[in-house]
Amino acid sequence: MRLKHVLVASVAAFVFFLFPAAGQWLSYPTPGVPRTPDGKPNLSAPAPRSADGKPDFSGLWEMEHNRPCPPEGCADQQPSQEFSNIGWSLQEGLPYRPASAELVKARIPENRLTDPLAHCLPLGPVRLHTFTGFKKITQTPGLVAILYEYNASYRQIMTDARPLPADPNPSWNGYSTGKWEGDTLVVQTTGFRDGLWLDMSGSPLSDAARITERFRRLNFGKLEIELTVDDPKAYTKPWTIKMNQTIKLDTDLLDYICLENEKDIQHMVPK
């Protein structure tokens, strides 16, 4: 069985619950896994390649566990540092504009009353990278599709040379186009709706944002995503972080529908 999580009112608190494995492909062997001489998965083996010779990002992925475990041990879907604070690895923190800094300062004691995640709304591509649920990448000519456990949602990255839309209808995930630079897939995304959150601290993303992602499959078991946020409404300058995803074998996606049995919103009141 796999643990699934429900976010509760406190910024730092997480409650986990169980889903039954009956009837699910949670123990089905992943095909094509390289093995060491003793038969174990060789996660440091070279990245697989697609028919066109490019690295193949296909697989089931999870945000790297980079938060220290509590004394009782880590749950199987331990939230990352970036999930709470997207800029935790930046020495000087995020370069908030004064209005953004005040917004974050006001949001923290509000117990995430306006957080889209607290209301089971879509998260946007940055938080979907850091969310603890699994995501499945499927790579085909002209398209990289990402399927998410969270709200059974999806994202499309168009790699068929189309331009970004000039006047897009604002979207939760924006509109993404990608091109290859050697073994790196460079993805540009614009067309966001205003008011997205990047983390549980309330770091904002505005409708003026442009996000650049550089996807690199470092080896069979690790996918690196270098993320640059250029949002002149919310930040004084562009900023860049790196996030690692680790491959998950012999399992599959489970629907996580946020509103199913949801009991948190009624408790979300300001301190």
Secondary structure, 3 states (H helix, E strand, C coil): CEEEEEECCCCCCEEEEEECCCCCCCCCCCCCCCECCCCCECCCCCCCECCCCCECCCEEEEECCCCCCCCCCCCCCCCCHHHHCCCCCCCCCCCECHHHHHHHHHHHHHCCCCCCHHHCCCCCHHHHHHCCCCEEEEEECCEEEEEECECCCEEEEECCCCCCCCCCCCECCCEEEEEEECCEEEEEEECECCCEECCCCCCEECCCCEEEEEEEEEECCEEEEEEEEECCCCECCCEEEEEEEEECCCCCCCCECCCCCCCCHHHCCCC
